Amino acid sequence: MDWLTKFPQMDGALLRELNKSIDGAFRGFTRAWGDTIEAFFEPLRLFLVHSEQFMTRTPWIVIFLLIVAISWFCTRNWRITLGGAVILLLIGYFGMWEDTMKTISMIFVCTVISLVVGIPLGIAMARWNRMQAIVNPILDVMQTLPSFVYLIPVVMLLGIGKVPGLIAVVIYAMPPIIRLTNLGIRLVDRDMLEAADAFGSSSWQKLKNVQLPLALPTIMAGINQTIMMALAMVVIASMIGVQGLGQPVLRAISNQYFSLGMFNGFAIVGIAIIFDRVSQAFGKRLQKHSEVVHG
């Protein structure tokens, strides 16, 4: 009756052999294909390196004015723009400017990659139910799998460095833009689509002129969530060599440097506030514009 009190388990020797065979197969795959995979991701590494160099080597005043100008263009709100400017000035005053620029460059590259991959995938899911049935379980796994687990296969394949961290952040941050692109297109009013059909629009014309413009506010919400999730992954990704504000936080945890961790943590929060307010305001502006055009 032991099986009633103790859950039956696989034989220990058999379990060890199973683990050994899986680990051996993965190591063999890494040795055989590791160089090819690194070559495939080399353009991403160059993109990240050039973006980081631009953010860190350009005079701070130029980057500051550029970010303020982008904030004003997206929001047309002087309070949000002024608040973002104050946050950036405080970050620079406390000596965290360079790490902040590295973090922003990482978030920028991850967001661009997520959009390039996620938006077409979301469109495909909206157009074909079978694609949605295939991709949805994958997205469920991506969103529920602990973030540390992403790091294991990536590090075994590519080692420690920028690219493994970039891939881990993208995997973690991409699901919202895919899901919300799919949702936004599916929620487009059928009357609008029927009207486009009546005018003889092709599938591409309906997508470009009707579905995407009407779904844009929802897509912007997906972009907002993608940025927030990428920023949340920064500290964890610092464990495998991603530079930026995450590394001082990790160093503070390891050495119990309270002030170092708090200052850099507040800097991450400050960046999150800027990204969140700017992207939300821009999404609301797009929604108002869409309502004026189509209403």
N, C-alpha and C positions, 0 to 999 in steps of 0.2 A: 504493500500500500504506500510505498514511498512516493509514487508518482502523484498521489493526492496532496502531499505536503511539500514536495519539491518539484519544481517544473522540470520535465525531462529535457536533457541537453544532449547536444551532439558529443560524440566521443572526443576527448581532448586531443588525442593524436590525429584524428581525422580533421578536426578544426584547424590544427596547426598546419597540416598538409594543404588544406584548402587556402589558408592565408598565404602560405609560402608559394603556392602555384599562382595565385592572383598577383602577388607582389613581383614574382619572377617574370610573369607575362608583361606587366606594366614596365618593368625595368628594361626588358628586351625591346619593347615598343619605343621606349625613350632613347635607347642607344641607336636603334635603327632609323628613327624618324626625327630625333631631336634637332639635328642641324637643319633639316628641311622645314620644320615648324618655325625655328628661329628666323630663317630666311623669309618665310611667309609673313611674319610679323615685323620685319625690319622697317617697312614704311611707317608703321604705327610708332615705332621707336623714334624715327627721324621727325615725325610730326610732333611728338611730345617734346623732343629735345629742342626743336626750333621754337616751339611755342614758349617753352620755359626760358630759353635764352632771350626771346623778345621781352618777356615780362620782367626778367631780372636785370638785363643789361641796358634797357631803355631808361633814361632819367626818370626818377620817381614822379616828378611833376607832370611829365607827359602822360604816364600811365594813370595818374590821379585824375587829370583833366579828361582823359579818354573815358574812364569809368563813369565820371560824373556826367559827361555828355551823353553817354549811352543810357544812363539812368533817366536823365531828363527826356531824351527822345522816346523812351519806352513808356514813361509814366505821365509826363506833362504835369507832374506834381512836385512842387518845390519842397514840400515837407519831406517826402521820401528821398528826394535828391540831396537835400541838406543833411538829413539823417545819415545817409550813406557816406557823404563826404566827411562828416564828423567821425564816424566809425573808422574810416580809412586813416584819417589823421591820427587818431588815438593808437591805432595799430602800428603806424610808423613811429610815433613818439616813444612807444614802449619797446622799440627795437625788433619788431616782428615782421617788418615789411618784406624782406626777401623770402622768408618761409611762407608768408601769405601769398606772394606772387607765384611761388611754386605750386601751392595748393590750388590757386585759381586756374593756373595753366592746366593742371591735371583735371580739374572739373570741366574746363572748357573742352579739352580733347575727348574726355569720356562722354560728355553730352553730345558732341558732334558725331562720334561713332555710334552712340545709341540712336540718334535721329536717323543717320544714314541707313542703319540696319533695321531699326524698329518701326519707322513710319511705313516703308514699303511692306514689311511683314504684317503690320496692322491692316493696311489696305487689302492685302491678299486674304487675310482672315475675314474681312468684311465682305469680300466678293465671293468666297468659296467656303461653304460650311464645313467641308471636309478638311480644309486647311485649319480652320478654327478648332475642329475636333482633335487634330494632331498636335497643334501648338499649345493649346490650353493646358494639358497635363505637364508639358515641359515648363511652362511659365509657373505653374503651381509648385513644381519642384524647386525652381530658381528662387521663388519668394519664400519658401518654407525651410529650405536647407540652411543650416547655420552658416553664417558668413565665413567662419574660420575654415569650414570644410572646402570652400572654393580654393583656398590657398594651397591645399595639399597637392592635387594633381598639377596645378599650374607651376608650382615651385619644382616639382619633380621633372616636369617637361622643360622648363625654361630657366630654372635656377632663381637666384635672388637678383632683383633689379627693377627697373622702371616698367618694362613690358609685362612681367607677371602681375605686378600690382595694377597696371592699367586694365589688363584682361579681367582680373578679379573684380575690380570696381565696375566695369561695364556689365559683367554678368549679373552683379547684384542690382545695378541701377536701371537696367533696360526694361524689365517687365512693365512698369507703369506706362511708358510711352507706347508700347505695343498694344496693351489692353485698351487704353483710352483712345488711341487712333481707331481701333476696331469699333469701339463703342460709339464714338462720335459719328462715324460714317453710317453705322446702322441706325442711329437715331434721326438721321435726316428725314424730314417730312416726305412721305411718299407722293404727296400732291406736287411737290417741287420736282421730283423725278419724273412724274407723269407729264408735267408741263414741258420738261426738257425733251422727253421722248416725242411729244407732239410737235416740237420744233425740229425734229429730225437729228437730235444730238447723238453723236457716237458715244460709246462707253467711256473713251478717254475724255471727250468734251464734258460729259456729265460729271466725271470725277474731278476734272480741273476747274470747271466753272460753277458747279453746284455743290457737290458733296464735300470737297475739301474746304471751300470758304465757309460753309455752314458748320462744319465740324471743327473749325479752327479754334474756337474757345475751349472745347474739350481737349483737343490736342495740346493746347497751351497748358492746360492743367496737368497733362501727362508730362510735359517738359518740366514743369515746376517740380513734380514729384520725383522725376529722374534726377534733377539737380540735387534735391534734398537727400536722396538716397546715396548718391555719389559722395556727397559731402560727409554723410554719416559713416561711410566706409573708409574715409581717409586715415583715421587713427589705426584701424585694423590693418590696412594695407601698408602702413609704415613698418610693420613687422617684417615685411619682405623687401624693404629697400625703397619704398616710395617716399621721396623727400617732401618736405613741407611742414605744416603745423602739427602733423601727426607724430613726427619723430620726437620733438621736445615733450609732447604729452607722454609718449611711451617712455622716454628717459626719466621723466618726473615720476612715473609710476614705479619704475625699477629702482630709483634712488630716493624715493620719498621726498622729492622737491615740490613742496606744496605750492609755492608761489609760481614756479615755472609752469606747472600743470594748469593752474587756474588762469594765468594770463593767456596762455595759448588756447586753452579751452574757450575763454571768452572771445578770443579772436575768431575761432571757428564759428561760434554762435553769431558773432557780428557779420561774418561773411554770409552765413545762412540767412540772416535777417535781410541783408541787401538783396541776395538772389531771390528770396521768397517774395518780398514786397514788389520788386521790379517786375518779376515774371507775372505775378498776380495782377498788378495794375495794367500791364501790357495785354494780358488776356481779357480783362474787362473792357479795355479800349477796343480790342478786336471784336468783342461781342456786340458792343454798341454800334460799331461801324457795320457789322453784319446785319444787325436789326434795321439800321437805316437803309442799307442797300436793298435788302430782301423784304423789308416790311412795308 
